[in-house]
Amino acid sequence: MVLALLTKEDIYGYQITKDIQEHFAVSESTLYPVLRRLQKNGSLTTYDRPYQGRNRRYYRITVSGRALLDQYRKDWLTYKQQVDFFLDEK
């Protein structure tokens, strides 16, 4: 979900949390480790911008992050098809 959000625009961490929380019950303490892991594996880069006397850390998806998202989407479709096979009423 994080990678998909970042394909639209660069976003700061708290806003990522809020955007995802609109659809899923997830805490900041869950998402920040995800952001760090994605940054560590090269899927995201960061930069800081001043905001009201403080810095906000913005996240940007990288080329390898887009490739990872493409793979996640393919994996999801495969998984969904497998589950739908059993859930479809015929």
C-alpha positions as CSV (number, residue, x, y, z in Angstrom):
1,M,0.0,0.0,0.0
2,V,2.9,2.4,0.8
3,L,4.5,1.9,-2.6
4,A,1.2,2.3,-4.4
5,L,0.5,5.6,-2.5
6,L,4.0,6.9,-3.5
7,T,3.4,6.3,-7.2
8,K,1.1,9.4,-7.1
9,E,3.3,11.8,-5.2
10,D,6.0,12.1,-2.6
11,I,4.4,12.0,0.9
12,Y,5.6,12.5,4.4
13,G,5.4,9.7,6.9
14,Y,2.4,10.9,9.0
15,Q,0.3,11.6,5.9
16,I,1.1,8.0,4.6
17,T,-0.2,6.7,7.9
18,K,-3.4,8.8,7.7
19,D,-4.1,7.9,4.1
20,I,-3.8,4.2,4.9
21,Q,-5.9,4.5,8.1
22,E,-8.8,5.8,6.0
23,H,-9.2,2.2,4.8
24,F,-7.3,0.0,7.2
25,A,-6.8,-0.1,11.0
26,V,-3.1,0.4,11.2
27,S,-0.9,2.3,13.7
28,E,2.1,4.6,13.0
29,S,4.2,2.2,15.0
30,T,3.4,-0.4,12.3
31,L,4.1,1.7,9.3
32,Y,7.4,3.4,10.2
33,P,9.3,0.1,10.3
34,V,7.9,-0.6,6.9
35,L,9.1,2.7,5.6
36,R,12.6,2.1,7.0
37,R,12.7,-1.4,5.5
38,L,11.6,-0.1,2.1
39,Q,14.2,2.6,2.3
40,K,16.9,0.1,3.4
41,N,16.2,-2.2,0.4
42,G,16.3,0.7,-2.0
43,S,12.6,0.9,-2.8
44,L,12.3,4.4,-1.3
45,T,14.5,7.5,-0.9
46,T,13.9,10.3,1.5
47,Y,14.4,14.1,1.7
48,D,13.5,16.7,4.3
49,R,11.5,19.9,3.9
50,P,11.0,22.5,6.5
51,Y,7.4,22.9,7.8
52,Q,6.4,25.2,10.7
53,G,9.9,25.3,12.1
54,R,10.5,21.6,11.9
55,N,11.5,19.2,9.1
56,R,9.2,16.8,7.5
57,R,10.7,13.7,6.0
58,Y,9.2,12.9,2.6
59,Y,9.4,9.6,0.9
60,R,9.8,9.0,-2.8
61,I,9.5,5.7,-4.7
62,T,12.5,4.6,-6.7
63,V,12.8,2.6,-9.9
64,S,13.4,-0.6,-7.9
65,G,10.4,0.3,-5.7
66,R,8.2,0.5,-8.8
67,A,9.5,-2.9,-9.9
68,L,8.8,-4.3,-6.5
69,L,5.3,-2.9,-6.6
70,D,4.7,-4.5,-10.0
71,Q,5.8,-7.8,-8.5
72,Y,3.5,-7.3,-5.5
73,R,0.6,-6.6,-7.9
74,K,1.3,-9.8,-9.9
75,D,1.6,-11.9,-6.7
76,W,-1.7,-10.4,-5.4
77,L,-3.6,-11.2,-8.6
78,T,-2.3,-14.8,-8.4
79,Y,-3.3,-15.1,-4.7
80,K,-6.7,-13.5,-5.4
81,Q,-7.4,-15.9,-8.3
82,Q,-6.6,-18.8,-6.0
83,V,-8.9,-17.6,-3.2
84,D,-11.7,-16.7,-5.7
85,F,-11.6,-20.3,-7.0
86,F,-12.8,-21.5,-3.6
87,L,-15.1,-18.6,-2.8
88,D,-17.0,-18.3,-6.1
89,E,-20.4,-19.7,-5.9
90,K,-21.4,-21.8,-8.9
